[in-house]
């Protein structure tokens, strides 16, 4: 039986943030890159799910987030979350802005918070490859695209990609297209036309992989989309707890139907929920996607 979704999210968050340098022990080592903006956007959920982790994430963000975070990407990622979640994020952002010098979107006044000062910034972990790339290439779509392409599993054939395959990075299609064109103009990417679309491939993948090493074991994950869906499902579970299985199922199906275009955009298969209580099936559907 799959772990409950809440446990999956807590385990994922501990794993990812520990890989970036928060104070924690005995957590799983991530096999995938951490998407910093997605992890930050999801962080308000942790205030209820795991207050200690929430405090440590605040501590890390206060000390280090300013040097790595793209505000424009963060705003784009936050649009995938509910208005209620974004209101919680504003409270989180107000604390980080006040003590960490960031300029995240918020109209809230900061609450009192005392950082633990235990966090470090781990740039040497495989999961923090995105942070290393931003130090090397700047905080930009170009840096994130290069990481995404470097993490494509190696094969004897050239790996051609299309702008739609990169939507999981959290940028708009326009920003991605401009960045791909820049990388092509700079001699990093080759292009080939397939029908009416242009596809791109790294000209020399091995030098890039060596430059970004150590790399995580697995390919990139659409964390922004997955964590936004997880946050909404957790909220639905909380709001409908105590109601009939039929009512809960209706709420879940309505939400997932609204998310169908998003799921398809990042090639996530729609779940088969059947009849009865949907949550065991949802837990099983999310578990492989939320493995760190």
C-alpha positions in Angstrom: 0.0 0.0 0.0 1.3 3.5 -0.9 2.2 6.0 1.8 -0.4 8.7 2.3 0.1 11.8 0.2 1.0 14.0 3.2 3.8 11.6 4.2 5.1 11.5 0.6 5.3 15.3 0.5 7.0 15.6 3.8 9.6 12.9 2.8 10.2 14.7 -0.5 10.6 18.1 1.1 13.1 16.9 3.8 15.1 15.1 1.1 15.3 18.1 -1.2 15.9 20.7 1.3 18.6 18.6 3.1 20.3 18.2 -0.2 20.4 22.1 -0.4 21.8 22.4 3.1 19.1 22.6 5.8 19.8 21.0 9.1 18.5 17.4 8.9 19.7 13.8 9.2 18.5 10.4 8.2 16.7 11.6 5.0 16.7 10.1 1.6 19.3 11.3 -0.9 17.5 12.7 -3.9 17.8 11.0 -7.3 16.5 14.0 -9.1 17.4 17.7 -9.3 15.8 20.1 -6.9 13.6 22.7 -8.6 14.3 25.6 -6.2 11.3 27.8 -7.1 8.9 24.8 -6.9 10.3 23.8 -3.5 9.9 27.4 -2.3 6.4 27.8 -3.7 5.3 24.6 -1.9 6.9 25.6 1.4 3.8 27.2 3.0 2.2 23.8 3.1 4.9 22.7 5.5 3.8 25.1 8.2 1.0 22.6 9.0 2.5 19.4 7.8 5.9 19.7 9.6 6.5 22.9 11.5 10.2 22.1 12.2 10.9 21.6 8.6 9.0 24.8 7.8 11.3 26.7 10.2 14.4 25.2 8.7 13.3 26.1 5.2 12.7 29.7 6.3 16.2 29.7 7.8 17.8 28.5 4.5 15.8 31.0 2.4 16.7 33.9 4.7 20.4 33.1 4.3 20.7 31.9 0.7 17.6 32.2 -1.5 18.5 35.8 -2.7 21.6 34.5 -4.5 19.8 31.8 -6.5 16.1 32.5 -6.9 14.4 33.8 -10.1 11.5 36.1 -9.0 9.9 35.8 -12.4 10.0 32.0 -12.3 8.7 32.0 -8.8 5.7 34.1 -9.8 5.1 31.8 -12.8 5.2 28.7 -10.5 2.9 30.3 -7.9 0.2 30.8 -10.6 -0.3 27.0 -10.6 -1.3 27.1 -6.9 -4.6 28.0 -5.5 -5.4 31.6 -4.3 -5.6 30.3 -0.7 -2.1 28.8 -1.0 -0.7 32.0 -2.6 -2.1 33.9 0.4 -0.1 31.6 2.7 2.9 32.1 0.5 2.7 35.9 1.0 3.1 35.4 4.7 6.1 33.1 4.1 7.6 35.6 1.6 7.2 38.5 4.0 9.5 36.9 6.5 12.1 36.0 4.0 12.0 39.4 2.3 12.4 41.2 5.7 15.4 39.1 6.9 16.9 37.8 3.7 16.8 40.7 1.3 14.6 39.0 -1.3 11.9 40.7 -3.3 9.3 38.0 -3.5 5.7 39.0 -4.2 3.8 39.8 -1.0 1.7 42.6 0.5 1.9 41.1 4.0 3.8 42.5 7.0 6.4 40.2 8.3 5.8 38.1 11.4 8.4 37.7 14.1 10.7 34.8 13.3 14.1 33.8 14.8 16.3 31.9 12.3 18.1 28.8 13.7 21.3 29.8 11.7 21.9 26.1 11.2 21.6 26.0 7.4 24.4 25.8 5.0 24.4 26.1 1.2 25.3 22.8 -0.4 26.5 23.3 -3.9 28.3 20.0 -4.0 25.3 17.6 -4.0 24.0 16.1 -7.2 20.5 17.4 -6.5 21.8 21.0 -6.3 23.1 21.0 -9.9 20.6 23.7 -10.8 22.1 26.0 -8.2 25.6 25.3 -9.5 24.5 26.1 -13.1 23.0 29.4 -12.0 26.3 30.4 -10.4 28.1 29.5 -13.6 25.6 30.7 -16.3 23.4 33.2 -14.4 19.8 33.0 -13.0 18.1 32.4 -16.4 16.2 30.1 -18.5 19.4 29.3 -20.4 21.0 27.9 -17.3 17.9 25.8 -16.4 17.6 24.5 -20.0 21.2 23.4 -20.0 20.7 21.4 -16.8 17.5 19.9 -18.2 19.3 18.8 -21.4 22.3 17.5 -19.5 20.1 15.3 -17.4 18.5 13.6 -20.5 19.5 9.9 -20.3 22.5 9.3 -22.6 22.0 7.2 -25.7 24.0 6.6 -28.9 21.5 8.8 -30.7 21.4 12.6 -30.5 18.7 13.8 -28.0 16.4 16.2 -29.9 14.0 18.2 -27.8 11.1 20.6 -28.4 10.1 23.6 -26.4 7.0 21.8 -25.2 9.2 19.2 -23.5 10.7 21.9 -21.3 7.5 23.3 -19.9 8.2 21.4 -16.6 11.0 23.9 -15.9 8.5 26.6 -14.9 9.0 29.1 -17.6 6.6 30.4 -20.2 6.8 29.0 -23.7 8.0 32.4 -25.0 10.8 32.6 -22.5 11.9 29.0 -23.3 11.8 29.7 -27.1 13.9 32.8 -26.7 16.5 31.0 -24.5 16.7 28.1 -26.9 17.3 30.5 -29.8 20.0 32.2 -27.7 21.8 28.9 -27.0 21.6 28.0 -30.7 23.1 31.3 -31.7 25.8 30.8 -29.1 26.8 27.5 -30.6 25.6 25.3 -27.7 22.6 23.8 -29.4 22.1 22.4 -32.9 18.7 22.6 -34.6 16.7 20.4 -36.9 13.2 21.1 -38.4 10.6 18.4 -38.0 7.6 19.4 -40.0 6.5 22.8 -38.7 8.5 22.5 -35.4 12.1 23.2 -34.6 13.9 20.7 -32.3 17.1 21.3 -30.4 20.0 19.1 -29.2 23.3 19.7 -27.3 26.2 19.8 -29.7 28.6 18.5 -27.1 26.8 16.9 -24.1 29.7 15.3 -22.4 31.7 18.5 -21.7 28.6 20.1 -20.3 27.9 17.0 -18.1 31.5 17.1 -16.9 31.2 20.8 -16.1 28.0 20.4 -14.1 29.0 17.2 -12.3 28.1 15.6 -10.0 24.8 14.9 -11.6 21.8 13.3 -10.1 20.9 9.7 -11.1 17.5 10.5 -12.6 16.2 12.9 -15.3 14.5 16.2 -14.5 11.0 16.1 -12.9 8.2 18.6 -13.4 8.3 19.5 -9.8 6.4 22.8 -10.2 3.3 21.0 -11.6 3.6 18.0 -9.3 3.9 20.1 -6.1 1.0 22.4 -7.2 -1.2 19.3 -7.7 -0.1 17.8 -4.4 -0.8 21.0 -2.5 -4.3 21.2 -4.0 -5.0 17.5 -3.2 -3.9 18.0 0.4 -6.3 20.9 0.7 -9.1 18.9 -0.8 -8.5 16.1 1.6 -8.5 18.5 4.6 -11.7 20.2 3.5 -13.7 17.1 2.7 -12.5 14.9 5.6 -15.5 13.5 7.4 -17.7 13.7 4.3 -18.9 10.7 2.3 -16.7 8.9 -0.1 -18.9 10.0 -2.9 -18.6 13.7 -2.1 -14.8 13.3 -1.7 -14.6 11.5 -5.1 -16.6 14.2 -6.8 -14.3 16.9 -5.5 -11.2 15.0 -6.6 -12.5 14.3 -10.0 -13.6 17.9 -10.6 -10.1 19.1 -9.7 -8.3 16.6 -11.8 -10.4 17.3 -14.8 -9.4 21.0 -14.4 -5.8 19.9 -14.3 -5.9 17.6 -17.3 -4.3 20.1 -19.8 -1.5 20.7 -17.2 -0.9 17.0 -16.8 -0.8 16.4 -20.5 1.6 19.3 -21.0 4.2 17.5 -18.8 3.2 14.0 -20.0 1.7 12.8 -16.8 -0.9 10.0 -17.2 -4.4 10.8 -15.9 -5.2 8.5 -12.9 -7.8 5.8 -13.0 -9.8 6.3 -9.8 -12.6 3.8 -10.3 -15.4 3.9 -7.7 -15.4 4.4 -4.0 -12.8 6.3 -1.8 -10.4 7.9 -4.3 -7.5 8.5 -1.8 -5.8 5.1 -1.8 -5.7 5.3 -5.6 -4.5 8.9 -5.5 -1.7 8.0 -3.0 -0.6 5.2 -5.3 -0.7 7.5 -8.4 1.4 10.2 -6.8 3.9 8.0 -5.0 6.2 7.2 -7.9 6.1 10.8 -9.1 7.0 12.3 -5.7 10.0 10.1 -5.0 12.9 12.4 -4.5 
